[in-house]
Amino acid sequence: MNRAKIHWLEGTGLPEGSMILEAVPGVGNVGKILIDAVVEKHPSRTIGWILHPDFPPHATLSETGLIGPPRLEISKIVLPDGKELVTITGVMQPMTASGQFEVAEAVLDLADESGASRLLVLAGLASEPEQRSIFAVCSDKETRKALEADDIEVSKDQPKAGMIGVAGMVLSLAPTKGVPAIGVIAETI
């Protein structure tokens, strides 16, 4: 039984067919920083929360002065061309392996139920300061073929040590839900 819960602040699900960007704090907070910048730059609003009992027990005060539970926030962003983008991020991830697995399943269920066009998992890879490569990785052959057909080079040897946490679980479990997921991994110090 998955202990992750979705609490909707607006509506009851994600916009149909939208692209989803997902990133949680990790190596260099690379993905989270990018999502935070997208949310700040474009009109956006938080439409839901992913809650889990294995998040650190730290309620936080919002900009409006209301205390909120530990969570990942689901936001809807309107891009300049009018298309909607969904982001999932927060200031934490579950402290246990089972919690990370369950939150990853919840993210994938949201993507599956909404028919997401793609799920981009943004993550960092620890490296030396002079190394600044970005790798695209995926977990199923069809997604790899689609990317390569679009002239996107898909890494077959990085990240050598694999991926941990929610990011690794979302990306690696995506084929079990039929979700077209791509990992975008940036080297960082």
C-alpha positions, 0 to 999 in steps of 0.5 A, spaced: 500 500 500 502 506 497 502 511 503 503 517 499 497 522 498 495 527 493 492 533 496 489 538 491 488 545 492 485 546 485 481 541 481 482 534 482 488 532 477 493 534 472 492 538 465 491 532 460 497 531 456 502 536 459 509 535 460 511 534 467 518 537 470 520 533 476 526 535 481 527 534 488 533 536 492 539 532 491 546 533 488 547 540 487 540 541 487 541 542 480 534 540 478 530 544 483 534 550 482 531 550 474 524 548 476 524 554 481 526 559 476 521 556 471 516 557 477 518 564 478 519 567 471 512 565 468 505 565 471 504 559 475 500 557 481 500 551 486 495 546 484 496 540 489 501 537 494 504 530 495 504 528 502 508 522 505 509 520 512 517 519 511 518 526 509 522 530 515 517 532 520 518 540 519 512 544 517 514 550 514 511 557 514 508 560 507 509 567 504 502 568 506 503 566 513 500 560 513 503 553 516 504 547 511 505 540 512 512 537 509 510 536 501 512 536 494 508 541 490 505 540 484 505 547 480 501 549 473 505 554 469 503 558 463 508 558 458 509 564 453 506 560 447 500 559 452 501 551 453 501 549 460 507 545 464 507 542 470 512 541 475 513 537 481 518 539 486 519 541 494 525 542 499 525 535 501 524 528 499 522 522 504 528 520 508 527 512 507 528 508 501 520 505 501 518 513 502 522 515 496 519 509 492 512 510 494 513 518 492 516 516 485 510 511 484 505 517 486 509 521 481 508 516 475 501 515 477 499 522 476 503 522 469 499 516 467 492 518 469 493 525 465 496 522 459 503 526 460 506 527 454 513 526 457 516 526 464 523 530 465 526 528 471 532 533 472 538 531 477 545 533 478 551 528 478 557 530 482 563 531 478 570 535 478 569 543 477 571 543 470 566 537 468 560 540 465 556 535 461 549 534 461 546 527 459 540 524 457 538 518 460 532 513 459 529 507 462 525 504 456 527 502 449 521 506 445 523 513 449 530 512 447 528 511 440 524 517 440 529 521 442 535 519 438 530 520 432 530 527 434 537 527 434 538 527 442 544 523 444 542 518 449 547 516 454 549 509 455 555 510 460 553 515 465 551 516 470 556 510 472 554 509 479 546 510 477 541 514 480 539 514 488 532 517 491 526 519 488 529 521 481 532 515 480 526 511 482 521 515 478 526 514 472 527 507 473 520 505 474 517 509 469 516 503 464 512 499 469 506 505 468 508 506 461 510 513 462 515 516 457 520 519 462 527 522 460 532 523 465 536 530 464 542 530 468 547 535 469 554 535 472 556 539 478 560 540 484 
